[in-house]
Amino acid sequence: MVSGEITERAGILLKALVEQHIRDGQPVGSGTLRETAGLPVSAATIRNVLSDLEERGYLLSPHTSAGRVPTAMGYRCLLYTS
């Protein structure tokens, strides 16, 4: 897991995902993020960004089609960037 700097888009999506996960307590999918993040990008683009965040250790996918949840590192990243 390689952490480090993330793009502005990734930061926006990470923040929206963490907030949605806190509200619902459920894994968050790309379609939900597309609605809540307010970015003019496709769900496929969001999935690609989330995949990168998962590889870096910020997110975890509990099941292939379940969406993603933040890891401890994902929560901490938000504390330092908010």
C-alpha positions in Angstrom: 0.0 0.0 0.0 1.6 3.2 -1.2 0.1 6.4 0.3 1.2 9.9 -0.6 -0.4 12.9 -2.3 -3.7 12.4 -4.0 -5.3 14.5 -6.7 -7.9 17.2 -6.0 -10.6 15.0 -7.7 -9.6 12.0 -5.5 -9.7 14.1 -2.4 -13.2 15.3 -3.3 -14.4 11.7 -3.9 -12.7 10.5 -0.7 -14.4 13.2 1.4 -17.8 12.5 -0.2 -17.4 8.7 0.3 -16.4 9.1 4.0 -19.3 11.4 4.7 -21.7 9.1 2.9 -20.3 6.0 4.8 -20.7 7.8 8.1 -24.3 8.7 7.3 -25.4 5.3 6.1 -22.9 2.8 7.6 -22.9 1.0 4.2 -20.3 0.6 1.5 -20.5 3.4 -1.1 -20.8 2.8 -4.8 -19.7 5.0 -7.7 -23.3 5.8 -8.7 -24.0 7.2 -5.2 -20.7 9.2 -5.3 -21.6 10.6 -8.7 -24.8 12.1 -7.2 -23.3 13.4 -4.0 -19.8 14.6 -5.0 -21.0 17.0 -7.6 -18.2 16.3 -10.1 -19.1 16.3 -13.8 -17.5 12.8 -14.4 -18.9 9.4 -15.3 -19.4 6.6 -12.9 -16.6 4.7 -14.7 -14.1 7.6 -14.0 -15.2 7.5 -10.4 -14.6 3.7 -10.2 -11.1 4.3 -11.6 -10.3 6.9 -9.0 -11.7 4.7 -6.2 -9.6 1.8 -7.5 -6.5 3.9 -7.2 -7.4 5.0 -3.7 -8.0 1.4 -2.8 -4.5 0.4 -4.1 -3.0 3.3 -2.0 -4.7 2.0 1.1 -7.4 4.7 1.6 -10.3 2.5 0.8 -11.4 -1.1 1.1 -13.9 -3.1 -1.0 -15.6 -5.7 1.3 -17.1 -7.4 -1.8 -16.6 -7.1 -5.5 -19.9 -5.4 -6.2 -20.5 -3.8 -2.7 -18.9 -0.4 -3.1 -16.1 0.8 -0.9 -15.5 1.8 2.7 -12.8 4.0 4.1 -9.9 2.5 5.9 -8.3 4.1 9.0 -5.8 5.8 6.6 -8.8 7.1 4.6 -10.3 8.7 7.7 -7.0 10.1 8.8 -6.3 11.6 5.4 -9.6 13.5 5.8 -8.6 14.9 9.2 -5.5 16.5 7.8 -7.0 17.8 4.6 -10.3 19.2 5.8 
